[in-house]
């Protein structure tokens, strides 16, 4: 019996790998590793897994193969450790974040004479194999063209929140998720999130993150500066905070969502930064925020052309930002609920430009 271990107990482990592990006659899931030991233990009890730990090093000698189902930036690092121990590895997509990392994985697997596989499983599905057979055997005649639709609505229950981090001048590059200040990512294959750029003294650091509670989302964004904030950094953050203040002050039952947007936009315009409000040039969008709840993005859209009237009980995320190419960005986002006489801000982070001292 082949003993498999899973490193990372997120949604893909819970929905795909663990159920599949109960179907095999020649293999079984015998170990789980996750920094959230409570989650690993819960899933271990549910799927009769022998050993659960919060340190993946502890399972290396207990398994015959590892499934790496961690956040993308950890794939190469952790897979290399298992390969160096001679443990065959299946890595969830993507195999690595850079070509150099991928080449190192392939080289290490070859040197260790063990197996390395990226998690491209669709080719093994019965439907895909049937299509392949039909093409190879000419069931439908000569192939002249094709149209492919694959996949489904993503609705997995996330096991953790999300976060976008971007620093310095990279924050002035619009990339990834619409006009959010998401960062450029490590490569064109993953064009959002943290990049390989090192944080420097004087950098602005924008963090956009969310958490879930009993299935409901929150959304929050804050801006930090490494060291002492410069005058321009303070000035632009003050514009963003006053824009959000103006929008929050207007929120209440019966208020047009479009007016909430305009309140924030007028602050940016009066300060002379209309050009960079919610991005710039071709990337600029007339947008201030969105609803959220069971999904991170729900109606209403808070923009100048929205016809929605706010209602008591609606939950909104308002995220004014200034994004300036070649300079960076300042971001401030809070989640709030519309009440009978206004609104209540639910996120509790300090609404200020936070100076971070070097340790």
C-alpha positions in Angstrom: 0.0 0.0 0.0 1.5 3.4 -1.1 1.4 5.9 1.7 0.7 9.5 0.6 1.0 12.7 2.6 -0.7 16.0 1.9 1.1 19.3 2.7 -1.5 22.0 3.0 -5.1 21.4 4.1 -6.9 24.0 2.1 -9.9 23.6 -0.2 -8.3 21.5 -2.9 -7.1 19.0 -0.3 -10.5 18.8 1.2 -12.5 18.7 -2.0 -10.2 16.7 -4.3 -7.3 14.9 -2.7 -8.8 13.5 0.5 -12.0 12.1 -1.1 -9.9 10.6 -3.9 -7.6 9.0 -1.3 -10.5 6.9 -0.1 -11.1 5.5 -3.6 -7.7 4.0 -4.1 -6.9 0.3 -3.7 -3.2 0.6 -4.0 -2.7 3.9 -2.0 -4.1 5.8 0.9 -3.7 9.2 2.5 -1.7 8.5 5.7 -0.4 11.9 6.8 -1.5 15.6 6.8 0.6 18.7 7.5 -0.7 22.2 7.9 0.3 25.1 10.1 -3.4 25.2 11.2 -3.1 21.9 13.2 -6.8 22.1 14.2 -7.9 22.0 10.6 -5.5 19.2 9.8 -6.7 17.2 12.8 -10.4 17.8 11.9 -9.8 16.6 8.3 -7.7 13.7 9.5 -10.5 12.5 11.7 -13.0 12.9 8.9 -10.9 10.9 6.5 -9.2 8.4 8.9 -5.7 9.7 8.4 -3.1 8.2 10.7 -0.9 11.2 11.4 -1.4 14.9 11.5 1.1 17.6 12.2 1.8 21.3 11.9 5.4 20.6 10.6 5.7 19.0 7.2 9.2 17.8 8.0 7.7 15.3 10.4 6.0 13.4 7.6 9.0 13.0 5.3 10.0 9.6 6.7 6.4 8.4 7.1 5.2 8.6 3.4 6.0 7.2 0.0 4.8 10.3 -1.9 3.8 13.9 -1.2 1.1 16.1 -2.5 2.0 19.8 -2.2 -1.2 21.9 -2.0 0.2 25.1 -0.5 0.1 28.8 -1.5 1.9 29.2 -4.8 5.0 30.9 -3.5 5.7 27.9 -1.3 5.4 25.2 -4.0 9.0 25.1 -5.2 10.6 25.5 -1.8 8.7 22.7 -0.1 8.7 20.4 -3.1 12.5 20.7 -3.3 12.8 19.5 0.3 10.8 16.4 -0.3 12.7 15.6 -3.6 16.0 16.0 -1.8 14.8 13.3 0.6 13.9 11.0 -2.4 10.2 11.4 -1.9 8.1 11.6 -5.1 6.1 14.8 -5.4 2.8 15.9 -7.0 2.7 19.7 -7.0 -0.6 21.6 -7.4 -0.5 24.2 -10.2 1.6 26.2 -10.7 4.7 24.0 -10.5 6.8 27.1 -9.6 6.7 30.9 -9.9 9.8 31.3 -12.1 11.5 29.3 -14.8 14.6 29.0 -12.6 12.6 27.4 -9.8 10.9 25.0 -12.2 14.3 24.0 -13.8 15.7 23.4 -10.3 12.8 21.1 -9.4 13.3 19.1 -12.6 17.1 18.9 -12.1 16.6 17.8 -8.4 14.1 15.1 -9.3 16.5 13.8 -11.9 19.4 13.8 -9.5 17.4 12.1 -6.8 16.0 9.6 -9.4 12.5 10.3 -8.1 9.2 11.5 -9.6 8.0 15.0 -10.0 4.5 15.8 -11.4 2.6 19.0 -11.8 -1.1 18.8 -11.0 -2.6 18.8 -14.5 -5.2 16.1 -14.0 -7.8 16.9 -16.6 -6.0 14.8 -19.2 -6.8 11.8 -17.1 -10.5 12.5 -16.8 -12.7 10.1 -18.8 -14.2 12.9 -20.9 -10.8 14.2 -21.9 -9.5 10.7 -22.7 -12.6 10.0 -24.8 -12.1 13.2 -26.8 -8.5 12.3 -27.3 -9.5 8.8 -28.5 -12.1 10.2 -30.9 -9.5 12.6 -32.5 -6.8 10.0 -32.7 -9.0 7.3 -34.3 -10.8 9.8 -36.6 -14.3 9.0 -35.3 -15.5 12.4 -36.6 -13.3 12.7 -39.7 -10.4 15.1 -40.2 -10.0 17.8 -37.5 -10.3 21.2 -39.1 -11.0 23.4 -36.1 -12.3 23.2 -32.6 -13.9 25.2 -29.9 -13.3 24.3 -26.2 -15.2 25.3 -23.1 -14.0 23.9 -19.8 -14.4 24.5 -16.1 -17.2 25.7 -13.9 -18.1 28.5 -11.6 -15.5 28.7 -8.8 -17.4 28.3 -5.6 -15.1 26.3 -3.3 -15.3 27.2 0.3 -12.1 29.0 1.0 -10.1 27.7 4.0 -8.4 31.0 4.6 -8.8 34.7 3.6 -6.9 36.4 0.9 -4.4 39.2 0.6 -2.7 41.4 -2.0 0.6 43.0 -1.1 2.5 45.5 -3.2 5.4 47.9 -2.4 7.1 51.0 -3.7 6.8 51.9 -7.4 5.3 48.5 -8.2 2.1 49.8 -6.5 1.8 52.3 -9.3 1.5 49.4 -11.9 -2.1 48.3 -12.5 -2.0 44.5 -12.8 -4.0 41.4 -11.9 -7.3 42.1 -10.3 -9.0 45.0 -12.1 -8.0 48.3 -10.6 -7.1 46.9 -7.2 -3.5 47.7 -6.1 -2.5 44.1 -6.3 1.1 44.1 -7.0 2.8 42.9 -10.2 3.3 39.3 -9.1 6.5 37.3 -9.6 6.1 36.8 -13.3 3.8 37.2 -16.3 2.4 33.8 -15.5 1.1 35.1 -12.2 0.6 38.8 -12.7 -0.7 39.8 -9.3 0.3 39.6 -5.7 3.8 40.0 -4.1 6.7 40.3 -6.6 10.3 39.4 -6.1 11.2 43.1 -5.4 12.8 43.7 -2.1 11.1 46.2 0.3 13.2 49.3 0.8 13.3 52.1 3.3 10.9 54.8 2.3 8.6 52.4 0.4 4.9 52.5 0.7 3.4 49.1 1.3 -0.2 48.5 0.4 -2.0 45.4 1.9 -5.5 44.4 0.8 -6.8 41.5 2.7 -10.0 39.8 3.7 -11.2 37.4 6.3 -14.2 35.2 6.6 -16.5 34.6 9.6 -19.2 31.8 9.3 -19.1 32.1 5.6 -19.3 35.9 5.3 -16.5 38.0 3.9 -14.9 41.2 5.0 -12.5 43.4 2.9 -9.9 45.8 4.3 -7.0 47.7 2.8 -4.2 49.6 4.6 -1.1 51.5 3.6 2.2 51.4 5.5 5.5 53.2 5.0 8.9 51.7 5.9 10.6 54.3 8.1 9.4 57.9 8.3 6.7 59.0 5.9 7.6 61.8 3.5 5.5 64.9 3.0 4.0 63.7 -0.3 3.1 60.3 1.1 1.3 62.0 4.0 -0.4 64.4 1.7 -1.8 61.7 -0.6 -2.9 59.4 2.2 -4.7 62.4 3.7 -6.6 62.9 0.4 -7.6 59.2 0.4 -8.7 59.3 4.0 -10.8 62.4 3.5 -12.4 60.9 0.4 -13.4 57.8 2.4 -14.6 60.0 5.2 -16.8 61.9 2.8 -18.3 58.7 1.4 -18.9 57.1 4.8 -20.6 60.2 6.0 -23.1 60.0 3.2 -24.0 56.3 3.5 -27.5 55.6 4.8 -30.9 54.1 3.7 -32.3 55.6 0.6 -29.0 57.2 -0.5 -28.1 56.6 -4.1 -24.9 54.6 -4.4 -23.8 57.0 -7.2 -23.8 59.9 -4.7 -21.5 58.0 -2.3 -19.0 57.6 -5.2 -19.3 61.3 -6.1 -18.6 62.4 -2.6 -15.2 60.6 -2.6 -14.5 61.7 -6.2 -15.0 65.4 -5.4 -12.4 65.2 -2.6 -9.8 63.8 -5.0 -10.8 66.4 -7.6 -10.6 69.4 -5.3 -7.1 68.2 -4.1 -5.9 68.0 -7.7 -5.6 64.3 -7.9 -8.6 63.4 -10.0 -6.4 62.0 -12.7 -5.1 59.3 -10.4 -8.3 58.5 -8.5 -9.0 54.8 -8.8 -6.0 54.3 -11.2 -5.1 56.3 -14.2 -5.3 56.6 -18.0 -6.7 53.6 -19.7 -6.8 51.7 -16.4 -9.0 54.3 -14.6 -12.4 53.1 -13.6 -15.4 55.0 -12.2 -15.7 52.9 -9.1 -15.4 53.3 -5.3 -16.5 50.0 -3.9 -18.8 47.0 -3.9 -21.1 44.9 -1.9 -19.9 41.8 -0.2 -21.3 38.9 1.9 -21.3 35.3 1.0 -19.1 36.3 -2.0 -16.2 38.8 -1.8 -17.7 40.8 -4.7 -21.5 41.3 -4.7 -23.9 44.0 -5.8 -24.2 46.9 -5.5 -21.4 48.5 -7.4 -20.6 51.9 -6.0 -20.0 54.0 -9.0 -21.4 57.2 -10.7 -23.7 55.3 -13.1 -25.2 53.0 -10.5 -28.9 53.4 -10.0 -29.1 51.4 -6.7 -30.5 53.0 -3.6 -28.8 51.8 -0.4 -30.9 49.8 2.0 -30.5 49.0 5.6 -28.6 45.8 6.1 -26.5 46.2 2.9 -22.8 45.5 3.5 -20.3 47.6 1.5 -16.5 47.8 1.0 -15.4 51.3 0.2 -11.8 51.5 -1.2 -10.6 54.9 -2.4 -7.1 54.9 -3.7 -4.6 57.0 -5.6 -2.4 55.0 -8.0 0.4 57.0 -9.6 2.6 55.4 -12.3 6.3 55.5 -11.4 5.6 56.6 -7.8 3.3 54.1 -6.1 -0.1 54.1 -4.5 -2.0 54.8 -1.3 -5.0 52.7 -0.4 -7.6 52.7 2.3 -10.5 50.2 2.4 -13.1 49.4 5.0 -16.2 47.2 5.3 -19.3 48.8 6.6 -23.0 47.9 7.1 -25.9 50.3 6.3 -27.9 50.9 9.5 -31.3 52.6 10.1 -29.7 56.0 10.5 -26.4 55.8 8.7 -23.7 53.1 8.8 -21.4 51.2 11.1 -17.8 50.5 10.1 -17.0 46.9 10.8 -13.2 46.7 10.1 -11.2 48.0 13.0 -7.7 48.6 11.7 -6.2 52.1 12.3 -7.3 54.4 9.5 -3.9 56.1 9.2 -0.6 55.9 7.3 1.4 53.6 9.6 5.1 54.1 9.9 6.9 50.8 10.3 10.3 50.9 12.1 13.1 48.6 11.0 13.7 45.9 13.6 
